[in-house]
């Protein structure tokens, strides 16, 4: 009887240290956001702030003033154009490169990964000064256009974009899918567009989002090349309207965070459906 009796599984004790670490990390991100929100939307000086007036004099006037500024819309439209162009160039360069490295030259993948890490090694200031000094003499028209920022943004986004694509390709049976498609008579372009690309859709969306985040948050290159992108506009606008500039920064940060959360949820749901289909 005793042999047939199974001991009750021991209850796991809650990890107080892990919970405390999560709380501290949450405070590390939430507290600065709350401070930004208070500065942006409350007209109460910090020295006079107490529990009695913590909920008074909240207003959206700073944000409305920023939205009414025509310079904001021009800078935001320019940054949006640069983001779309950079995403297109990045995808055109890295998607074939990553697929080719996985299929044909797997031994060269560490080299490709090392090359994509170079933007973290070379400072953006040195990169801009070197390239600008070269093209200022050879092709001044290139630096005169605001789209001269696109090559710099492509380079700066390489570490994030390639790793997202690489993770997506590692998660699928790329060799099996391509061989099956080729055995059915499909060409390489058909295999790429109708087999591989749909299989790594979540990786493409994630890498595009990361590239867009790099473009919308980059300031050094735009400032050195005297281009009035959205980050450069914020740095200039905060000198005259610090509340409005902080409100814009907070709204843009929350918007990108919400978009990232939505993409993560959709990606996880799709991955869960794929895993359920495979198990069934």
Secondary structure, 3 states (H helix, E strand, C coil): CCCCCCCCCCCCCCCHHHHHHHHHHHHHHHHHHHHHHHHHHECCCHHHCCCCCCCCCECCHHHHHHHHCHHHHHHHHHHHHHHHHHHHHHHHHHHHHHHHHHHCCHHHHHHHHHHHCHHHHCCHHHHHHHHHHHHHHHCHHHHHCHHHHHHHHHHHHHHHHHHHHHHHHHCCCHHHHHHHHHHCCCCHHHHHHHHHHHHCHHHHHHHHHHHHHHHHHCCHHHHHCCCCCHHHHHHHHCCCCHHHHHHHHHHHHHHHHHHHHHHHHHHHHHHHHHHHHHHC
